[in-house]
Amino acid sequence: MSGANVTEELNNIRTALNTREGGFKDLFKPGLRKALVIGVILSVFSQVTGINVIMYYAPEIFKATGDGTSSALVQTVLVGGINAVMTLVAIKYVDKLGRKKLLLTGAAGMTVCLAVIGWAFYNQMTTGYWVLAGILLYICFFAMSLGPLTFVVVSEIFPTHVRGRAMSVAIFFLWLSVYIVSQTFPMLLKAIGSAYTFWIYMVMSVLAFLFVWKRVPETREKTFEEIEQMWSVLK
């Protein structure tokens, strides 16, 4: 990087730091309003695609496949381990492959896995490895995409002066989605059964894929100032 580029970058950072902290009303200004909508919807999709159903209810799901309690608990621990490992994989490759590509790959993989899980329950093929394989692969795809990268993208698409406010709004809707999904899952199981319940989450994954493809910008190798200029153009 040349001396001129370094000076320009330092000036951009100094300008950003000297900008007053924005309030919640600033999030609804043209440009930033679009970023807020993207951040909130992406946060919601990270939950309504069913991750906490898998994490919270994994022992019951595995027991429903015919496994005993001890075996179900072992499989639940395996789920947690895979989640941790694949999150590290995402961290390693996010700058090389880009946020959007990983998000699209993850959403597509989750869609296939949820379709397989629903198919296994629908055809009462739960005593084999279909459900277990579907859940473990689902965790892999989630942990390399929507899991960690939702927070990365949401933090990067907002200018410095409103980032804190915007993150708080996005996280509020994320946890609201967690609550709604965790409360509705048992009711859905009782009302429509396991197969159709997982197919609902499959549809959510399809919608997440389409949303990322059409609306979420790639923020890799972009400075905060470049992203802010991008939103100002999209007023």
N, C-alpha and C positions, 0 to 999 in steps of 0.2 A: 504493500500500500504506500503510495507516495505521500510526501509531506503535505501537499495540498489536500489530498483526500482525508488525511488524518485531521487536519485543521477543520475541514468542513464537517466531519463526523462529530468532532468535539463541540463545534458550534451548534449542531443539531441537538445534541444531548443537553447542552447548556440551555438552549431555548425550551426544550421539553421540561427540564427541571424547574425553570422559572415560570412556567405556565401555571396559573392558579388551578387549584383542585376544583373540578367541576361538581355540581350537584346532580341529584337524580333527574331534574328537569332537563339537563344538558343531554341526557341519553335519548331524549325524544326529538332532538334537532335532526334536520335532514342529514342523511349520511350515517350518523351515529344510530339513528333509529333502525336502519337496516342491519347494522352490526348487532344491535341489541336483539332483534328478532332472530337472527342467525344463532347467536349465543344461547338464547333461551331454548329454541327448538332443538338445537344439537344436544343440549343438556338433558332435555326431556327424552329425546330418542335414546340416549345412553342408558336410560332406565326402563322405558316401556318396551324395549326389545327383550326383556325378561331376565336380565342378569341376576337380580336379587331374588327372583323366584328360584333360580338354580342354587344360589349361595345359601339362602335362608332355609329352603325346603329340601335340600339335597338328600338328607337322610330318609325323609318320607318318600321322595321320588324313587330312590334306590330300593327302599323296602317294597314299594308298589310293584317293582319288577320281579319280586320273589326272593330277593336277597334277605338274609337275616340282619338283625340290628347291628351286630359287630362288623359284618362285611360292609354294610351301608356306611358305617362311620369311617371305616378305612377308605372307602371310595370318596367320602366327603373330604378327608384329609388330602387325598390325591388331587381333588379339584383345587384346593387351596394352593398346593404346591405348583401345579401347572399354571395357575393364575399368576403367581409370583415370578416364575421363570419367564413366561411369555411377556410379562410387563417389562422385564429387563431387556428382552429381545427388541421390543418396540423402542425403548430408550436408545438402544445402540444404533438402530437403523432409521430412526425418524428423520434425521438430517440428510441421510443419504438418499432415501426413497421419497421423502416428502410426506407431509401430514395427510394430504388428500388421498394419495394412492393407498396408504395404509388403512385409512378409514373406509375406502371403497372395498378393499380386499376383505377387511374384517366384516363389514355389513353383508357382503355377498356370501362369505363363508358361514356366518351366523344364520342366514336365510336357509341355506342348504341343511345345516345341522338341525334347525328347528323343524324343518319339513320332515326329516328322517325320524326325529323323536316322535312327532305327531303320527307319522305313518306306522311306527312300531306299536304305539298304544292303540291306534285304530284297528290294526290287524292282530292285536293281542299277542304280539311277538316281543313281550317284555322280559321273558326269562333268558334270552340270549344276550348278546353283546351290543345290540343295536342302540338301546337307550344309553348305555354306559359310553359307547363310542361317540354317540351324538353329543352327549353332554360334555365330555372331555374335549372334543374338537371345538364345540361351541365356546368353551372357556378359552381355548387357545386363540380363536379368532377375536373374541371380545378383548382379551388382555393385550393383544397387539394393536388394538385400534380404538374403539369407543371408550374403553376403560381409561387408559392414561391420556389419550390424545384429545379427548373432549376438553380437559382442563388446559392443555397446551394451546389449542386453537382459540378457546374463549379468552385466554389471557393475552393472546397475541393480536387479536383483531380490534382491540380497543386502544385509543390513544392513552398516554400516561395519565393525563389529568382526570380521566373518568374510569380508569381501569378498576379501581377498588370498588366503586359503586356498581359498575356493570357486573363484576364477578359476584358481588353479593346478590344481585337480582337473579343471575343465572343459577347460582347455587341454591337459592330459595326454591326455584322451580324444579331443580334436580331432586331436592329432598321431598318436595311435594309429590313428585312422581314416584319416588321410592315408597312413600306412604300409601299412595293410591294402589300401586301394583301389589304391594305386600298384603293389603287389605282385600283386594278383589280376587287374588289368585284362589284362595279356598272357595270363594263363592262361585267362581267360574268352573272349578273342578266339579262342584256339586251340581251345577246347572247344566253344563254342556259336556262334561267329561274331559279327560286328560288330552286326548287327541286334538279336539277343537281348541282347547285352551292354548296349547303350544302352537297351533296354526295361527292363532291370533297374534302371538308374538312374532311368528314368521312374517306375517303381513306388515307388522311394525318395522321389521328389519328391511323389508323391501322398500318401504317408504323412507327409511333412514338412508338407504343407498341412493335413492333418487334425489333426496334432499341434498346430500353431500355432493353428488354429481353436479346438480344444477345450481346450487346456491352457495356452498362453502368455498371461500377462496383459498388458494394455496399460499401459505405464509412462509414457506421455507426460503431462506436466504433473503428475506425482506426485512429491512429495518423497521422499527416502530414508526419512524417518520414517513417511510414509503407507504406503509399501510394506512396511516392517517390521511395522506394525500389521496390514496385510492378511494377512501370513503367520501372525501370532499368532492371528488369528481362525480360520484354517484348520487348527488343530491337530487 
